């Protein structure tokens, strides 16, 4: 008899691991794709993978959490020893609760950072495209999105800007004098890079911000929205030489800013917004050079942050309400295979049930009986497992065919 699939969440995050250790578990696009293909071979039907600067996590219904841990270890640079030290595994409702907390910004490095829900949506679309979102997952993600929307609109936990992009700009404003007169270079124009560019333009009053990206067209697309200058990738070294502030938001698995690119004599502030680190750690020891990483930015707290913390209980109550609705749906859904098997038994031509008259509408009668059984299960949740088991025994049902 096949093992029952249960919900698991496994991974590493900023709460358990430093930026360097998290970097070992970070996945490139090619590794993500390979992991999905591997999961399909293992006949996993519903799988979500969150791969951000704060966390790498796999959520799935499967027979064992070790299957998901093995997937993560095989496709990343993380080791079993590392995972034992900094990894975690949550099961069933605890795992579902964790996804709700992540999706509503309660587990973000910067409390109330709602960029995560957009990342979860993108992750879900990828799962769906790969054929790894076939039932429960879609309902779960929709519930998380619903909770996120309610918390954002009904509380002030996201009052003020809360993203890493905003935090980086706030750090620059507080630590660099006369920022409007300084030369700023932004290297990398992905989602975080684009958001950082928008915040820079909005808050620094600086009209000489330079963008460089390996693919110049992406930088030019952003430049079409903001008053910034785009330079080709070949001018990276000379542009760094002219800069007072360098913001790195690339998505490489290896450092993109190394010692051989830095020739500055004047002070240079480097903010690395990438995971794994895309700025060589040794550069922080270089004279007149200061390197700030993600984890340092997220530790910045202010009065706005303290105000947001007061809304955590209200946010958690909303989360609990939406989560319980999902859990109730899940409980009912787990009986569907048995009900389908029961209906098939009633409607098969070789079945002989005295309660169905000859020449009667078998399909109609089966649907009516199914409705009565389902209503009983809803009204008597404490007897549901016992009732379903009795149906399986009496009518010799095989619900596994409908899983």
N, C-alpha and C positions, 0 to 999 in steps of 0.2 A: 504494500500500500504506500503510495507516494507521501512524502513528508508535507505537512501543512506549511504554506508560505506565510511568513510574518513580516511586519514592517521593521526595517533597520535603518539607522542613520550612523554612518561611520565617517571619521575624518580628523582633521587637525584645524586649529584656528588660532587667532591672536590671543585667546584666553589661555591656551595651553602651550604655545610655542613662540619662540622668538622669530623675527623676520627671516633669519638665515635658515632655521629649521623648517619653517613653513615653505621656504623656497625649494627645499628638496622634494616636497610633495606637489608643487605647482605643476600644471600640465599645459604643454603647448597644444596648439590646435591639432597637429598631427597625432599627438599622443591621446588627446581626447577622442578623436575619431577611432583610433585603434582600440581604445577601451570600450567604446560603444559596440564595435564589431565583436569584440571578445565577449561582452555581456550577452549579445544576441545568441552567440554560439552556446552559451551556458543556459539558454532558454529563459532568461530574465525578461519579463514582459513590461514591467513598469520601473523605470530608473530615471532619477534626476541627479545631475552632477553640478554642483556649485563650485566654480573655480575663480576666486577673486583674490585681491591683495590681502584680504583678511582671513580667508579660509579656503580649504579644499575639502569638500564633503560629498559623499555618495549616499543617496536615499533610494531605497528599493524594497519591493516585496520579494523575499527570497527565503530559502529554507535555512540559511545560516549567515550570520554576519561575517564569518571567515571568508565567504565567497567574495564579499565586497572589499574586505581588507586586502585579500590577495590580488584583486583587480587593481586596487590603488597602488600597492607595492610594486606590482609587475610593470605598470605603465609609468611610474614616476621614478625619481631618484631616491625616494624614501626607503629606509631599511626597516626590517622587522624590529630591530632594537630601538630605533627612533620611535616607531609607532607605539611600542609598549610604554615608552616614557611619556609621550605627548599626545598620543591618539586617544580616541574615545569611541564607544559604540553604545547607541541607545536603541531600545526595542519597543515596538508597538506604540502605546500612547505616549510614552516618554519621548520616543523619537519623533512622533508627530508633533508633540508640543514644542520640541526643539526647532523644527522647521517653521512653525508659527512664530516663534520668538525671533528667529533669524529674519524671516520675511517681513516682520513688523518693525525692524530696526532696534529691537530690545537687546540684541546680542552684538550690535555693531560696535566697532572701536569708538566711533563718535555717536553717542546715543541719539537715536532718532534719525539716523542717516537712511533716508528712504530710497537712495539709489539702488539698494540691494534688491528691492522688489522688481525693478526693471531688469536686473541681472538674472533674477529667478525666472522671469517671463522668457527671456532669451534662452535660458537653459532648457526650459520646458519646450520651447519651439524646436530646439535642437533634438530633444528626446523624441518629439512627435515625428520629426522629419526622418529620424533613424528607425522609426517603428518601435520605440521603447516607451510609448505612452498609450496604453490600450484600454484603460478603464479607470481604476481607482485614482491614478496619479492626476488626471485632469480635474476630477472633482476636488482633490486635495489642494491643488494649486489655485483653483478658483476660490476656494475657501480662504486660503492664505491671502490672496489678493483682496478679498472682501474685508478681512480683518485689518489689513494694511490701510485700505481706504478709510474705514471707519475711524481708526486710531488717528490718522492724519487730519481728518475733518472734525472729529469730536473732542480731541485733546490738543494741547499746545506742546506736545512732546517734540514736535519738529519746528517749533518757533525759531525764527532766524535760520540762516543757512547752516547745514550740518555736515556737508560732504568733506571728503579728504581734499578735494580741489579747493574748496573754500578755506579750509584750515591752513592749507599751504600758503594761500595768498594772505591770510591774516598774519601768519608767521612773518612773511616778508614785510608787510606793512609795519609790524611792531619792531622789527630788527634791522631794517635797512633805512637809513636816513635819506631824505630827499628822493624817495623812490621814483617820483615822476621824472627825475632827471637821469636815472640810471639806465644802463643798457640791459635789457632782459632777453634771454634766449630760451625758448621752449623747444625741446627736442622730443618729438613723438606726439602724434596728433590723433590718438585713439580717443575713447570716450572720456577718460580722465584728463587727457591733454586738452581736448576741446572744452571741457568744463572749466579747467584751470585758465585757459585763454579767455573765456568769457568773464570769469571773475577778475582776472588781471585788468582787462579793459575797463570793467565797471568800477573797480575800487582804487586803482593806482593812478588814474589820470595820466598814464604813461602812453605817449604816442609813438614810441620807437621800440615796439616789441617785435622780435624776429622769431619766425617759425621755421623749423627744419624737420623734415621727415624723410625716411628712406624713399617712400613713394611720394614724390613732390605733388602729385595731383590731389592727394588727401589734404596736404597743408594748404594748397590753393583753394580748396573747397571751404575750409574754415576761414581763410583770409577774405573770402567773398562776403562773409557776414560781419567781420570786425576790421577796424583800421589797424592792421598789422602787416608786416613785410615778410615775404617768403624768400628764403634762400635755398639753393640746391644743396644736396647732401655733401657734395664735394667741398663745400665751404664751411664744414662743421668746425674744423680746427681753428680757422681764422676768425670765425664768429665767436667761438668760446674766448679767444684772446681779447676780443673787444668787450666782452660781457662783464657785468658786475654780479648778475644773478643768472644761474643756469638751472632750469627745471627739466628734469628727465622723466618722461612718461612713456618710455618705450616698453615693449612687451617681449623682450628677448629672454631666452633662458640663460644667457651669459652676459657679463658686463658690456655695455655699449660705450661707456665712458671710462677710458683707461688712462693711466699716467702719461702715455705718449701723446695724448691729445691736449694735455693741459700745459700751457707755457706762460700762464699769467704771472705777473709780478705784483699787480695790484690785488686787493682782497677780492675773493670770489666765493659767493655763497652758492652751494649746490644742493638742491632739493631732489631727492630720489623718490619718486612716487610709484616705483615699479616693484613687482614681486615675480621672481626672485630679484635681489638687488641688481640694478643695471649700472650702478656706479661702483667702481673698484673701491673696496673698503679702505685701502691704503692711502687714498687721496686725502682722507681726513687728517693725516699726519703731515701733509704737505704744508709748507709755510704759506700764510695768507689764504688758506683754503678751509672752508667749513662745510662739512657734509651732514645734511639732515635727512633722516629716513622716515618712512611711514609711521613706525611705532612711536617715534618722538613727537611727530605732529599730533597723533591721536591723544597724547597725554596732556595736551594743552586744554585747560579748563578755564572757564570764565563765568561771569554772572549768568549769562544766557544758558549755559550748560546746567548750572545749579537749578535754575528755574525749570528746565525741562525735566529734571529728575523727579520733581514733585508730581508729575503726571504719570509716573510709572504704574502706580496702583490702578488708576482709571484705565490705562492702556491694557493692563493685564486682565481686568474684568471683561473688557470688550473681546480680547483674545479668547478668553475662556468660554464666552457665550458662543462665538462662531465655531470654536473647536468642538464643543459639545454637540452642536448641530451636525458637524461632520462625523463625529464618532457614532452618533445615532444612525446616520445614514450607512456607515460601515457595518454596524451590527446587523441591520436589516439586509444589507447586500450579501453578507456571508451565507445567508440562508437561500439565496437565489438558486444556486446549483441544485440543491435538494428539491426545491419547488419545481424547477424545470424537469428534473428526473421524474418527479411525481406526475406531472402533467403528461409527459411522454408515456408513462406506464398506463395512465387512464385512457389515452387516445390510441394506443396501439391496437391493431385489429385482433391480435391473439389474446388480449386481456379480456376477462369476463367479470365485470363488476355488477352485482345485483342492483346497486343503487342507480344504474344508468339503464333506462328502459330500452327495449329493442326498437331499432329504427329511430332512436332518439338522436338529437344533435350532440354528438360526443364532444366536439370542440367547445360548444357553448357550455355544456355541463362541466367539462374539465376546467374551463376558465372560472366558472362560478365557484367550484370547490376550491380552486387555487386562491380565489379572492377571500373566501371564508377563512382558510388556513392562514393566509398572510395577515388578515385582520386580527386573528387570534394571537399571532406572534407579536404584533405591535401592541396589543392590549395587555399581554402577559409576558413582558420581557424576561421575568425571573423564571418562567417555565419554557422559554424558547428553545434552549439547548436540548432539554429533555424531550420536548415535542418533536423536534426535528430528528433526533436520534430514533425515537419511536417510529416515525414515518419510514425512516431508512430500514429499520429492522422488519416491520410488518410487511412492507411492500417490496422488500429486497431491492432497494434503489441503489444506483451507482452515480452519485453526484459528481465524482471526479471527471466524468465525461464532459461536464459543463463548466469546468473551472476556466 
